[in-house]
Amino acid sequence: MSHGRPLVLVLIGTALAAACGGGGSSGPPPRTIAAFSGASQTDTVLATLPNPLVVLVRENADPLAGVTVNWTAPGDGKVNGAGTATTTTGADGKASVTYQLGHIAGTQTPTAAATGVSGSPASFTITAAAGVATQIAKTAGDGGSAVITGQATYTVTARDGHDNPKPVTFTTTAITAPTTAGVSLQNIAFNPDSVLIAAGGQVTWTWNDGTIIHNVTFTSTNPTPPTNCADGASGNTCARTFSAAGTYSYHCTRPGHGAMTGKVVVVP
Ligand SMILES: [Cu+2]
């Protein structure tokens, strides 16, 4: 009695297939493969990525089990511990491998291929960063020179144990000293209390402290300082020229103004 039922089911199945294919192509349903997760990871060279590489194979919109997926690692990278690996999709349509990065820093692209599946091979873009620096070397800029206001650039290159480079650059701008500077006498202080000018330049002091009297009296003797600026109040100015390079210290000699000190630094 049980021999009749399978025959009925086969006949129904044939009828449905004929109805679906009416008027159109009768080719196989489309199958696709695509990276599902694990793409775009970053790690140091020779590390094993924290997350596996996973592909998803579908037939129409449904996960497809039992599909053979052939994985290939670039360079000396490893999929499941070797240069190539073969896995089969599970009931969820997914297949996965672990990936150990090769030793060269940069982009590494492991792939997953399946026969007769569109989107094959699916690829993963993995970024390999140089490892811990074990070497450092001068690269550029040693013994170089720059014109005044030009830039001097120095580069050193650190390398990890696999010779992957990590350049480190420093930039310095050479500036020329100004030929003039100004100092304000205010709140019983010189502001700024230190100025820098080129030899032959001039410093101008300006009194801005109301009726409080101040003066500029040089205390250093070498190089020989210019003439002191006498007592004055708001509105007074005093300019002095400095021809020799060196540091010139000064203060205000008014009673109670002992904290009023300043200096002029003159460079060649
Ligand atoms: Cu003073």
Boltz pocket constraint, residues with backbone or C-beta under 6 A from the ligand:
constraints:
  - pocket:
      binder: B
      contacts: [[A, 188], [A, 213], [A, 214], [A, 215], [A, 252], [A, 253], [A, 254], [A, 257], [A, 260]]
      max_distance: 6.0
